[in-house]
Amino acid sequence: MTSRWTEQDIPDQTGRVAVITGANTGVGFQIARALAGRGAVTVLACRDPRKAADAAARIRAATPPAHVEVEELNLASLASIHTAAKALRDRHPRIDLLINNAGVMWQPAGRTVDGFETHLGVNHLGHFALTGLLLDRMLGAAGSRIVTVSSPAHKQGRVDFADLQSEHRYQHMKAYAGSKLANLMFAYELQRRLTAHAAPTGSLAAHPGGARSELNRTMPVLFRGRHWGLALPITHSTERGALPILRAATDPAAEPGQYYGPDGWHEFKGWPALLASSDSSHDAEAQRRLWEESERLTGIEYSFLAGHRIPDQRPRGGDQAPRPTS
C-alpha cells in the first residue's frame, strides 16, 4: 500500500457482488465505476432506472468486461425498498458489499411516501430497512462489508427523540445534520450487534468530504455555481470523494467499526484516512434507542441475526404502513 491510498490500491474484486445506492451520479457513480473496474458484479440501486441505465452503459464503455446491473430503488418508499430487496435477493444468493451512499441534503420541509421527514426517511430509515432486508445475504460471505455514508455535518447534528420527525420545528440544515449523525449511530450499533453474534460481516462508515457533486445542488449558488465559486479551494472531485468510501469497503487493513474520510482541513478534501467522529455518535444508549425506533417505524427487525434468518418484514400494527410519532 502507498502512503496515499488511491484507487490503484483497491484489491481485485472478481467474484464479489457490490450494491451501491444512488450510483447513477456523483460519488456513487465513481464508487460503482471503480468497483466494476476491479471485477465486482456491480449493482446500481437508483431511484431513476433510466439514469441508472445510462450510468451503467458509461461504466461498461469505459471497462468493457464490467458486469453492471441496475435495480430501481426509491429510498423514500418502504414498498420500493421491499421490492428492490426481493429482486436483489432473487438474483444474488450472496452479497459482499453494500454501500449505503444515496442521500438528500438541505431539502425544504417534506415527507416520504410513508410519512417520514425527508432527510431522516431517505438518509437513515431507508438504508436501515434496505440493510435489514439484505443482511442475511451478506452473513454467508466472508469479508462482507456494509459502508454507510455520513458527513462532517454530523458534528452539528442532534437526534431529537422528542421531535424525531421535525414536526414541531423544521430547519433544513438541522434535519440534514441529524440524519448524518443517525447514519453513524446506525453503523456503530450495527457493528456492535454483528460482533455480539460473531457475524462475519463488518459495518463501517465513511464520508466523501466536500465532493463537487449534485448532492450540493441545494447550496447557495455563491458556493457552487458553474465553477463552484468560493467553495472551489476547499472541495475536490467526485473521484477523490469516492476514495474514503472505497477504502472502507475494500482496504484489507480497514476494520469493522471504523470511520474514514478526507485528511485535509476540516475534512473537506484530502486523502482517505481513519477519522474520529463526534462523542454524540458514540452514545451507546442513544444508538440503541434510535435502533429500536427505526425498527418500529420501518417494520424491519434484525432479530434474525442470532439464527441468520430472514428479517421480520411485517409492519407494526397489522397491515397498516408504519407512521412516525409526534
C-alpha positions as CSV (number, residue, x, y, z in Angstrom):
1,M,0.0,0.0,0.0
2,T,1.2,3.5,-0.7
3,S,1.1,6.2,2.0
4,R,-1.7,7.9,0.0
5,W,-4.4,5.4,-0.6
6,T,-5.7,5.6,-4.1
7,E,-8.0,3.7,-6.5
8,Q,-5.0,1.6,-7.5
9,D,-4.9,0.2,-4.0
10,I,-8.3,-1.5,-4.4
11,P,-7.8,-5.3,-4.3
12,D,-9.2,-7.5,-7.0
13,Q,-12.9,-7.8,-6.6
14,T,-13.6,-10.6,-9.0
15,G,-16.4,-12.9,-7.9
16,R,-17.8,-10.3,-5.4
17,V,-21.2,-8.6,-5.6
18,A,-21.5,-4.9,-4.7
19,V,-24.7,-3.0,-4.3
20,I,-24.4,0.8,-4.3
21,T,-27.4,3.1,-3.6
22,G,-27.5,6.4,-5.5
23,A,-24.9,5.2,-8.0
24,N,-26.1,6.9,-11.2
25,T,-24.2,10.1,-10.5
26,G,-21.6,11.9,-8.4
27,V,-19.7,10.0,-5.7
28,G,-21.9,6.9,-6.0
29,F,-21.1,6.6,-9.7
30,Q,-17.4,6.8,-9.0
31,I,-17.7,4.1,-6.4
32,A,-19.5,1.9,-8.9
33,R,-17.1,2.6,-11.7
34,A,-14.1,1.8,-9.5
35,L,-15.6,-1.5,-8.2
36,A,-16.7,-2.6,-11.6
37,G,-13.3,-1.9,-12.9
38,R,-11.8,-4.2,-10.3
39,G,-14.1,-7.1,-11.3
40,A,-17.0,-6.8,-9.0
41,V,-20.6,-7.6,-10.1
42,T,-21.8,-4.1,-9.5
43,V,-25.5,-3.2,-8.9
44,L,-26.6,0.4,-9.3
45,A,-29.6,0.8,-7.0
46,C,-31.2,4.1,-8.0
47,R,-34.5,5.9,-8.0
48,D,-34.4,6.7,-11.7
49,P,-33.9,3.5,-13.7
50,R,-33.3,5.4,-17.0
51,K,-30.5,7.5,-15.5
52,A,-29.1,4.3,-13.8
53,A,-29.1,2.5,-17.2
54,D,-27.2,5.4,-18.8
55,A,-24.6,5.3,-15.9
56,A,-24.3,1.5,-16.3
57,A,-23.7,2.0,-20.1
58,R,-20.9,4.5,-19.4
59,I,-19.2,2.2,-17.0
60,R,-19.4,-0.7,-19.5
61,A,-18.0,1.5,-22.2
62,A,-15.0,2.5,-20.0
63,T,-14.4,-1.0,-18.9
64,P,-15.8,-3.5,-21.5
65,P,-15.6,-6.6,-19.3
66,A,-17.5,-4.9,-16.5
67,H,-20.6,-6.7,-15.1
68,V,-23.0,-3.9,-14.2
69,E,-26.7,-4.3,-13.2
70,V,-29.5,-1.8,-12.5
71,E,-32.1,-2.1,-9.7
72,E,-34.8,0.5,-9.2
73,L,-34.8,1.7,-5.6
74,N,-36.6,4.7,-4.1
75,L,-35.4,5.1,-0.5
76,A,-38.4,7.4,0.2
77,S,-40.8,4.4,-0.1
78,L,-40.8,1.3,2.0
79,A,-42.7,-0.5,-0.7
80,S,-40.0,0.2,-3.2
81,I,-37.3,-0.9,-0.8
82,H,-39.1,-4.2,-0.2
83,T,-39.5,-4.7,-4.0
84,A,-35.8,-3.9,-4.7
85,A,-34.6,-6.1,-1.9
86,K,-36.7,-9.0,-3.1
87,A,-35.3,-8.6,-6.6
88,L,-31.7,-8.5,-5.3
89,R,-32.2,-11.5,-3.1
90,D,-33.7,-13.4,-6.0
91,R,-30.7,-12.7,-8.3
92,H,-27.9,-12.8,-5.7
93,P,-27.7,-15.6,-3.1
94,R,-24.6,-13.7,-1.8
95,I,-23.8,-10.0,-1.5
96,D,-20.3,-8.9,-0.5
97,L,-20.6,-5.2,-0.3
98,L,-23.5,-2.9,0.5
99,I,-22.7,0.8,0.1
100,N,-25.4,3.0,1.7
101,N,-24.5,6.1,-0.3
102,A,-27.7,7.7,-1.6
103,G,-29.0,10.8,0.2
104,V,-30.6,14.1,0.2
105,M,-29.4,17.4,1.5
106,W,-30.9,20.7,2.6
107,Q,-34.4,19.8,1.4
108,P,-37.5,22.0,2.1
109,A,-39.8,20.6,4.6
110,G,-41.4,17.4,3.2
111,R,-42.4,13.8,3.9
112,T,-41.6,10.5,2.3
113,V,-44.3,8.2,0.9
114,D,-44.6,6.7,4.4
115,G,-44.8,10.0,6.2
116,F,-41.2,10.3,7.5
117,E,-39.3,13.6,7.4
118,T,-37.4,13.5,4.1
119,H,-33.8,13.6,5.4
120,L,-34.4,11.1,8.1
121,G,-36.5,8.9,5.9
122,V,-34.2,8.8,2.9
123,N,-30.7,9.1,4.5
124,H,-31.3,6.9,7.6
125,L,-34.6,4.9,7.7
126,G,-34.4,3.9,4.0
127,H,-31.0,2.5,4.4
128,F,-31.8,0.9,7.8
129,A,-34.7,-1.0,6.1
130,L,-32.6,-2.0,3.0
131,T,-29.7,-3.3,5.1
132,G,-32.0,-5.3,7.2
133,L,-33.6,-6.9,4.2
134,L,-30.3,-7.8,2.6
135,L,-28.1,-8.6,5.5
136,D,-28.7,-12.4,5.6
137,R,-27.4,-12.5,2.0
138,M,-24.1,-11.0,3.4
139,L,-23.7,-13.1,6.5
140,G,-22.5,-16.1,4.5
141,A,-19.9,-14.1,2.6
142,A,-16.5,-14.0,4.3
143,G,-15.2,-10.4,4.4
144,S,-18.5,-8.8,3.5
145,R,-18.9,-5.2,4.5
146,I,-21.6,-2.6,4.9
147,V,-20.4,1.0,4.4
148,T,-22.8,3.8,5.5
149,V,-22.0,7.2,4.2
150,S,-22.1,10.1,6.6
151,S,-20.8,13.7,6.6
152,P,-18.7,16.1,8.7
153,A,-22.1,17.8,9.2
154,H,-22.9,15.1,11.8
155,K,-20.8,17.1,14.3
156,Q,-23.5,19.7,14.3
157,G,-26.3,17.2,14.3
158,R,-28.7,16.0,17.0
159,V,-31.1,13.1,17.1
160,D,-34.0,14.6,19.0
161,F,-36.3,11.8,20.1
162,A,-38.9,14.2,21.3
163,D,-39.3,15.5,17.7
164,L,-37.6,12.9,15.6
165,Q,-39.7,13.8,12.5
166,S,-39.2,17.6,12.8
167,E,-42.9,18.1,13.2
168,H,-42.7,20.9,15.8
169,R,-39.8,22.8,14.3
170,Y,-38.1,22.3,10.9
171,Q,-34.7,23.6,9.8
172,H,-33.2,22.1,6.7
173,M,-29.6,22.2,7.9
174,K,-30.6,20.8,11.3
175,A,-32.6,18.0,9.7
176,Y,-29.7,17.1,7.4
177,A,-27.1,17.1,10.1
178,G,-29.3,15.0,12.3
179,S,-29.7,12.4,9.6
180,K,-26.0,12.2,9.1
181,L,-25.5,11.7,12.8
182,A,-28.1,8.9,12.6
183,N,-26.1,7.3,9.8
184,L,-23.1,7.0,12.1
185,M,-25.1,5.8,15.1
186,F,-26.6,3.1,12.9
187,A,-23.2,2.0,11.6
188,Y,-21.8,1.7,15.0
189,E,-24.8,0.0,16.6
190,L,-25.0,-2.5,13.7
191,Q,-21.3,-3.4,14.3
192,R,-22.0,-3.9,18.0
193,R,-24.8,-6.3,17.1
194,L,-22.7,-8.1,14.4
195,T,-19.9,-8.6,16.9
196,A,-22.3,-9.9,19.6
197,H,-23.4,-12.7,17.2
198,A,-19.9,-13.4,15.8
199,A,-21.1,-12.5,12.4
200,P,-18.5,-12.3,9.5
201,T,-19.9,-9.1,8.1
202,G,-18.4,-5.8,9.1
203,S,-20.1,-2.4,9.4
204,L,-18.0,0.7,8.7
205,A,-18.7,4.4,7.9
206,A,-17.2,7.0,5.7
207,H,-17.7,10.4,4.1
208,P,-16.6,12.0,0.9
209,G,-15.8,15.4,2.2
210,G,-16.6,18.4,0.0
211,A,-17.1,16.5,-3.2
212,R,-18.4,18.6,-6.1
213,S,-21.5,16.5,-6.8
214,E,-25.2,17.0,-7.5
215,L,-25.9,16.5,-3.8
216,N,-24.9,20.1,-3.3
217,R,-27.4,21.5,-5.8
218,T,-29.4,23.0,-2.9
219,M,-26.5,25.0,-1.6
220,P,-26.4,28.8,-2.2
221,V,-25.2,29.5,-5.8
222,L,-22.3,31.5,-4.4
223,F,-20.8,28.3,-3.1
224,R,-21.3,26.2,-6.2
225,G,-22.3,27.8,-9.5
226,R,-20.6,26.9,-12.7
227,H,-17.1,26.8,-11.2
228,W,-18.1,26.2,-7.5
229,G,-17.3,29.8,-6.6
230,L,-15.9,30.4,-3.1
231,A,-16.1,26.7,-2.3
232,L,-13.6,25.6,-5.1
233,P,-10.4,25.8,-2.9
234,I,-11.9,23.6,-0.2
235,T,-13.7,21.0,-2.3
236,H,-12.5,18.2,-4.5
237,S,-13.7,16.0,-7.4
238,T,-16.2,13.2,-7.0
239,E,-13.4,10.7,-7.9
240,R,-11.5,11.9,-4.8
241,G,-14.6,12.0,-2.7
242,A,-15.3,8.3,-3.5
243,L,-11.9,7.2,-2.1
244,P,-12.7,7.2,1.6
245,I,-15.8,5.1,0.9
246,L,-13.9,2.7,-1.3
247,R,-11.2,2.4,1.3
248,A,-13.7,1.5,4.0
249,A,-15.2,-1.0,1.6
250,T,-12.1,-2.7,0.2
251,D,-8.9,-2.0,2.2
252,P,-7.9,-5.2,3.9
253,A,-6.5,-3.1,6.8
254,A,-9.8,-1.3,7.4
255,E,-11.5,-2.8,10.5
256,P,-15.2,-3.0,11.4
257,G,-16.5,-0.1,13.3
258,Q,-14.0,2.4,11.7
259,Y,-14.8,5.7,10.1
260,Y,-13.0,7.1,7.0
261,G,-12.8,10.5,5.3
262,P,-10.5,13.1,3.8
263,D,-7.5,14.0,5.9
264,G,-7.4,17.7,5.0
265,W,-8.6,20.9,6.6
266,H,-11.9,20.3,8.4
267,E,-12.2,17.0,6.4
268,F,-13.3,18.9,3.3
269,K,-10.7,17.4,1.0
270,G,-7.6,15.3,1.1
271,W,-6.6,11.7,1.0
272,P,-8.7,8.9,2.7
273,A,-7.7,8.4,6.3
274,L,-9.1,6.9,9.5
275,L,-11.1,9.6,11.4
276,A,-12.7,10.1,14.8
277,S,-16.4,11.0,14.8
278,S,-18.3,13.1,17.4
279,D,-18.9,12.0,21.0
280,S,-22.6,12.0,20.2
281,S,-22.2,9.4,17.5
282,H,-20.7,7.0,20.1
283,D,-23.5,7.4,22.7
284,A,-24.4,3.7,23.1
285,E,-27.8,4.4,24.8
286,A,-28.8,6.8,22.0
287,Q,-27.7,4.3,19.4
288,R,-29.8,1.6,21.0
289,R,-32.9,3.9,21.2
290,L,-32.5,5.0,17.6
291,W,-32.2,1.4,16.5
292,E,-35.4,0.4,18.3
293,E,-37.3,3.4,17.0
294,S,-36.1,2.6,13.4
295,E,-37.3,-1.0,13.7
296,R,-40.7,0.3,14.9
297,L,-41.0,2.9,12.2
298,T,-39.9,0.7,9.3
299,G,-41.3,-2.6,10.5
300,I,-37.9,-4.3,9.8
301,E,-36.5,-6.3,12.7
302,Y,-32.9,-7.5,12.8
303,S,-33.6,-10.3,15.4
304,F,-32.7,-12.8,12.7
305,L,-29.0,-12.1,13.4
306,A,-28.8,-14.8,16.1
307,G,-30.1,-17.5,13.8
308,H,-29.2,-15.9,10.4
309,R,-32.8,-15.9,9.4
310,I,-34.6,-13.5,7.0
311,P,-35.8,-10.5,9.0
312,D,-39.4,-10.0,10.0
313,Q,-40.8,-7.7,7.3
314,R,-44.3,-7.2,8.8
315,P,-45.1,-3.5,9.5
316,R,-46.0,-2.9,13.1
317,G,-49.8,-2.5,13.8
318,G,-51.1,-5.2,11.4
319,D,-51.3,-4.3,7.8
320,Q,-51.0,-0.5,8.3
321,A,-47.9,1.2,7.0
322,P,-45.6,2.4,9.8
323,R,-46.1,6.1,10.6
324,P,-43.9,8.5,12.5
325,T,-44.9,9.6,16.0
326,S,-45.3,13.1,17.1
